[in-house]
Every structure is written in structure tokens, then in C-alpha cells.
Amino acid sequence: MFDLPTIIIENTVDSEAIPPSLHVYSESMHLHPEIPDARPPDVCCDCPGASCARNPSCACKACQTLYGMEVGLKGFMYTQDGRLKDFEGIPIFECHEGCLCNDRCRNRVVQLRRRVHIKIAKTKKKGWGSDSVRKGTFIGTYSGEYISESEAQNRLRSDEGTFIDGGSFIFDLDFHHLLDFRPHYMIDGGNIGNTHKTHFTRTIRVSQTVVLLLAMSMRGNLAKALIAIFTEREIHPGEELTLSYFGSIQKVKANAWYNAVGP
């Protein structure tokens, strides 16, 4: 495991103060009291060392292939250098703590956290603005609190921590590949998480023209997926980083820019 790369906030344009932080900043996921804790993993492999990619009997690879069969995916969702393959919309099944493989396994990317340094910078014309990374690079996760559907509806009705600057921070984990799966949880990044203005996933703008994509990442537990963010193509210096939030109760409203600086 390695230390998480830095996030730098810079404003050389004016005297605007850095926006206030979250109640709780976290790169990890939290559980609402009504959400049960750990359960036995749905899938795990017994591959020694980092041999999963070479092992034709790897259970995690078989599970990934099963879900990617309709689009021709064979093997894992990651290339040898840890970048996402071109199969948008397919859930990612990573190896995890229940598997015998180690952290050098090719199928461990999202769980090892972000590997690029992030710089959130304000620009004169475009607000909080940016620098570059390669296609398929893991940028970060949308972290927060796992909650139930009923709790999500309660929070939306009461505005309890889910609306900041007019946008809802609740994401629905009911992706189309897993429509029949239960239990059905959601992620609220309103009060806990990395989604406020000073935290880089909050500064990604919503747009019809996207340069980032969301992927559902699972580590042995289908119910508690992670929402992972990857670059859809190479991102050039100063380019606006945008994505289309899907599967949410209400679309997230963001109005800032961010800067992703290479490793």
C-alpha cells in the first residue's frame, strides 16, 4: 500500500477564499447504522502472488468474463499498466482481501486508491481549472455513506446533508447489469466523502460532452459497489474535465474545474 498522492488547491486569480470543507472528509466509504457490516464475499480467487492474469482458473477473472461476455471482454477490465479497457458500462470485479493474490495483482486498481496528484486551480475565465493524464487512468472514487433507498428518500425530502449548492449528492447503485440484485443501496456524498468544492471529485463538471466516465467497481460484495472515475481519453493540459452522472436519484450539479497532474 502507498500514501495517497496530494491534492493542491491554488488561486492566483483573485482573493476568493477556499470554500468551506465537508463535515467529514474521507476517501473511504462509511455505513449508515441500518446497513449491515461485512458479509462473506460473493466471489474470491485462490491465485498465489500476482498470478491472476496468467491463471486460467482465476475465479475473479471468470466472474469478470461472465459479465463482459456480451461485449467481447475476455479477462480483466484492466490493461497490464492498470488502465481501464474500452468496455464502458461493464461492472468491474476486482480481487480483494478475501483472495490469496497480493497487491501486485493486475486486478487491483481502485482499491489501491488514486495514483495521480491532483491540483484544483482557479482560472480567470473558467473558474477552478486544469493539467493532464492518459486514457483509462483511474482518477478517484465518489466516496460517501452507504444508505438504503428509504433513507435516501427521507434525506431528499428533508434536505438533510444531501443538497449543497443546489445539487444532490446521492448516487443510485442499481446499474443495469445488476437490476435484479438485492439489497439495493445508494451512496450519499453530502456530509461524508470527497465531493465538496475543495475536493476534486466535487469539481468535475456535468456535461453532455464527457472526457471522464464512471464505472461500478466491486470487491467481492455486489451490494457495496464503489463508483470509480476514469479518463475516457487522454486529457490535455488546461482541458475541462466533465462527465455524465448516471443512475442517480437527482443529477449532481457542479460548477467548478479541476487539475489532474500526472504521477
C-alpha positions as CSV (number, residue, x, y, z in Angstrom):
1,M,0.0,0.0,0.0
2,F,1.3,3.5,-0.7
3,D,0.5,7.0,0.5
4,L,-2.3,8.8,-1.3
5,P,-1.0,11.5,-3.7
6,T,-1.5,15.1,-2.8
7,I,-4.4,17.4,-3.6
8,I,-3.3,21.0,-4.0
9,I,-5.7,24.0,-4.1
10,E,-4.5,27.1,-5.8
11,N,-6.0,30.5,-6.5
12,T,-3.7,33.1,-8.2
13,V,-6.6,34.9,-9.8
14,D,-8.3,36.8,-7.0
15,S,-8.9,36.9,-3.2
16,E,-11.8,34.4,-3.1
17,A,-11.4,32.2,-0.1
18,I,-11.2,28.5,-0.4
19,P,-14.7,27.1,0.0
20,P,-15.5,25.5,3.4
21,S,-14.8,21.8,3.8
22,L,-17.2,19.0,4.4
23,H,-18.4,17.9,7.8
24,V,-16.2,14.8,7.4
25,Y,-13.6,14.5,4.6
26,S,-12.9,10.9,3.6
27,E,-11.6,8.9,0.7
28,S,-13.2,5.8,2.2
29,M,-16.8,4.5,2.4
30,H,-18.9,4.7,5.5
31,L,-22.0,2.7,6.5
32,H,-25.3,4.1,7.7
33,P,-26.3,2.4,11.0
34,E,-29.1,0.4,9.2
35,I,-26.7,-1.0,6.7
36,P,-25.2,-4.4,7.8
37,D,-21.4,-4.7,8.0
38,A,-19.2,-7.1,6.2
39,R,-20.6,-10.4,4.8
40,P,-18.8,-13.3,3.1
41,P,-17.5,-12.3,-0.3
42,D,-19.6,-13.3,-3.4
43,V,-16.5,-14.3,-5.3
44,C,-12.9,-14.8,-4.4
45,C,-9.8,-16.4,-6.0
46,D,-7.0,-18.6,-4.7
47,C,-4.3,-17.4,-7.1
48,P,-0.9,-17.2,-5.4
49,G,1.1,-13.9,-5.6
50,A,0.2,-11.8,-8.6
51,S,-0.6,-14.7,-10.9
52,C,-4.3,-14.0,-11.5
53,A,-3.8,-12.7,-15.1
54,R,-1.9,-15.9,-16.0
55,N,-4.2,-18.3,-14.2
56,P,-7.0,-19.6,-16.5
57,S,-8.8,-20.9,-13.4
58,C,-8.9,-17.5,-11.5
59,A,-12.5,-17.2,-10.1
60,C,-12.4,-13.4,-10.2
61,K,-11.4,-13.4,-13.9
62,A,-14.1,-15.9,-14.7
63,C,-16.7,-13.6,-13.0
64,Q,-15.4,-10.6,-14.9
65,T,-15.6,-12.5,-18.2
66,L,-19.1,-13.6,-17.5
67,Y,-20.3,-10.0,-17.1
68,G,-18.3,-8.8,-20.1
69,M,-19.2,-11.6,-22.4
70,E,-21.9,-9.7,-24.3
71,V,-19.3,-7.1,-25.4
72,G,-16.5,-9.5,-26.1
73,L,-14.4,-8.8,-22.9
74,K,-12.0,-11.6,-22.0
75,G,-10.1,-11.5,-18.7
76,F,-9.9,-8.4,-16.5
77,M,-11.1,-4.9,-17.2
78,Y,-7.5,-3.5,-16.8
79,T,-4.5,-3.4,-19.1
80,Q,-1.1,-4.5,-17.9
81,D,-0.3,-1.0,-16.7
82,G,-3.5,-0.7,-14.7
83,R,-5.6,1.4,-17.1
84,L,-9.3,0.7,-17.9
85,K,-10.1,-1.2,-21.2
86,D,-12.6,0.1,-23.7
87,F,-15.7,-1.6,-22.3
88,E,-17.8,1.2,-20.9
89,G,-20.8,0.2,-18.8
90,I,-19.4,-3.2,-17.7
91,P,-19.0,-3.5,-13.9
92,I,-15.5,-4.1,-12.6
93,F,-14.9,-7.2,-10.4
94,E,-11.6,-6.6,-8.6
95,C,-9.7,-9.1,-6.5
96,H,-10.0,-8.3,-2.8
97,E,-8.9,-9.1,0.8
98,G,-10.7,-12.5,0.6
99,C,-8.4,-13.5,-2.3
100,L,-5.0,-15.1,-2.0
101,C,-3.3,-12.8,-4.5
102,N,-1.3,-9.8,-3.4
103,D,-1.4,-6.0,-4.1
104,R,0.8,-6.5,-7.2
105,C,-2.1,-8.3,-8.9
106,R,-3.2,-6.6,-12.1
107,N,-6.8,-6.8,-10.9
108,R,-6.3,-4.4,-8.0
109,V,-6.6,-0.7,-9.1
110,V,-9.5,1.1,-7.5
111,Q,-8.8,-0.3,-4.0
112,L,-5.2,0.9,-4.1
113,R,-6.5,4.4,-4.4
114,R,-5.6,7.3,-6.7
115,R,-2.1,7.4,-8.2
116,V,-2.1,10.8,-9.7
117,H,-1.6,14.1,-7.9
118,I,-4.5,16.5,-8.2
119,K,-4.3,20.3,-8.5
120,I,-7.5,22.3,-8.2
121,A,-6.8,25.7,-9.6
122,K,-8.9,28.8,-10.3
123,T,-8.6,30.3,-13.8
124,K,-9.8,33.8,-14.9
125,K,-12.4,32.7,-17.4
126,K,-13.3,29.2,-16.4
127,G,-13.4,29.2,-12.6
128,W,-11.5,26.4,-10.9
129,G,-9.4,24.9,-13.7
130,S,-6.6,22.1,-15.1
131,D,-3.4,19.7,-16.4
132,S,-3.1,16.1,-18.0
133,V,-3.4,12.2,-17.7
134,R,-3.6,9.2,-20.1
135,K,-6.7,7.5,-21.3
136,G,-8.2,4.9,-18.9
137,T,-6.4,6.3,-15.9
138,F,-8.1,5.8,-12.5
139,I,-8.8,9.3,-11.1
140,G,-10.6,8.6,-7.9
141,T,-13.8,7.3,-6.3
142,Y,-17.1,9.0,-5.4
143,S,-16.9,8.3,-1.7
144,G,-19.5,8.9,1.0
145,E,-22.0,6.9,3.0
146,Y,-23.9,3.7,2.0
147,I,-27.6,4.2,2.7
148,S,-30.9,2.4,1.9
149,E,-33.5,3.6,-0.7
150,S,-35.8,4.6,2.1
151,E,-33.1,6.6,3.9
152,A,-32.3,8.3,0.6
153,Q,-35.9,9.4,0.1
154,N,-36.0,10.7,3.7
155,R,-32.9,12.8,3.1
156,L,-34.1,14.1,-0.2
157,R,-37.4,15.2,1.4
158,S,-35.7,16.8,4.5
159,D,-32.6,18.2,2.6
160,E,-30.5,16.5,5.3
161,G,-27.0,16.9,4.1
162,T,-27.8,15.8,0.5
163,F,-28.2,19.2,-1.2
164,I,-25.2,21.5,-1.4
165,D,-25.2,24.4,-3.9
166,G,-28.5,23.1,-5.3
167,G,-27.3,19.6,-6.2
168,S,-28.0,16.2,-4.8
169,F,-25.0,14.0,-3.8
170,I,-26.9,10.7,-3.8
171,F,-25.9,8.0,-6.3
172,D,-28.1,5.0,-7.1
173,L,-26.1,1.8,-7.2
174,D,-28.8,0.0,-9.2
175,F,-26.8,-0.3,-12.5
176,H,-28.5,-2.0,-15.4
177,H,-26.3,-5.1,-15.2
178,L,-27.4,-5.8,-11.7
179,L,-31.1,-4.7,-11.8
180,D,-32.4,-7.8,-10.2
181,F,-29.8,-7.8,-7.4
182,R,-30.8,-7.1,-3.8
183,P,-30.1,-5.5,-1.4
184,H,-30.1,-2.2,-3.2
185,Y,-28.0,0.6,-1.6
186,M,-27.1,4.2,-2.6
187,I,-24.2,6.5,-1.8
188,D,-24.7,9.9,-0.2
189,G,-21.6,12.1,-0.5
190,G,-23.2,15.2,1.0
191,N,-21.8,15.2,4.5
192,I,-19.2,12.4,4.3
193,G,-16.9,11.9,1.4
194,N,-14.6,13.7,-1.1
195,T,-17.2,15.6,-3.1
196,H,-17.2,19.1,-1.7
197,K,-15.8,22.1,-3.7
198,T,-12.4,21.7,-2.2
199,H,-12.2,18.0,-3.0
200,F,-11.5,17.1,-6.6
201,T,-14.4,14.8,-7.4
202,R,-16.8,17.6,-6.5
203,T,-15.1,19.9,-9.0
204,I,-15.8,17.7,-12.0
205,R,-18.4,19.4,-14.2
206,V,-21.5,17.7,-15.6
207,S,-21.8,18.0,-19.4
208,Q,-23.1,16.2,-22.5
209,T,-19.5,16.2,-23.8
210,V,-17.6,13.9,-21.5
211,V,-13.9,13.2,-21.0
212,L,-14.4,11.1,-17.9
213,L,-16.5,8.1,-17.3
214,L,-18.0,6.3,-14.2
215,A,-17.6,2.6,-13.6
216,M,-19.1,0.4,-11.0
217,S,-16.3,-1.4,-9.1
218,M,-16.9,-4.3,-6.8
219,R,-14.5,-6.1,-4.4
220,G,-16.3,-9.3,-3.5
221,N,-19.5,-7.7,-2.4
222,L,-22.1,-6.8,-5.1
223,A,-24.2,-4.8,-2.7
224,K,-21.5,-2.4,-1.7
225,A,-20.0,-1.2,-5.0
226,L,-17.7,1.7,-5.5
227,I,-18.3,4.4,-8.1
228,A,-14.9,4.8,-9.8
229,I,-13.9,7.6,-12.1
230,F,-11.6,7.0,-15.1
231,T,-10.4,9.1,-18.0
232,E,-12.3,8.3,-21.2
233,R,-9.5,9.6,-23.4
234,E,-6.2,11.4,-22.9
235,I,-6.8,14.7,-21.1
236,H,-4.7,17.6,-22.2
237,P,-3.3,20.5,-20.0
238,G,-6.0,23.1,-19.2
239,E,-8.8,21.0,-20.6
240,E,-12.2,20.9,-18.9
241,L,-12.9,17.6,-17.2
242,T,-16.5,16.6,-17.5
243,L,-18.7,13.5,-17.1
244,S,-22.3,12.5,-17.2
245,Y,-23.6,11.3,-13.9
246,F,-26.0,8.3,-14.4
247,G,-28.1,6.1,-12.2
248,S,-28.6,8.9,-9.6
249,I,-31.8,10.0,-7.9
250,Q,-31.1,13.5,-8.9
251,K,-28.3,14.8,-11.1
252,V,-25.4,16.3,-9.3
253,K,-24.9,20.0,-10.0
254,A,-21.2,21.1,-10.1
255,N,-19.8,24.3,-11.4
256,A,-16.0,24.1,-11.0
257,W,-13.0,22.8,-12.7
258,Y,-10.1,20.7,-11.5
259,N,-6.5,19.9,-12.4
260,A,-5.2,16.4,-12.7
261,V,-1.4,16.3,-12.6
262,G,0.5,13.1,-13.8
263,P,2.2,10.7,-11.3
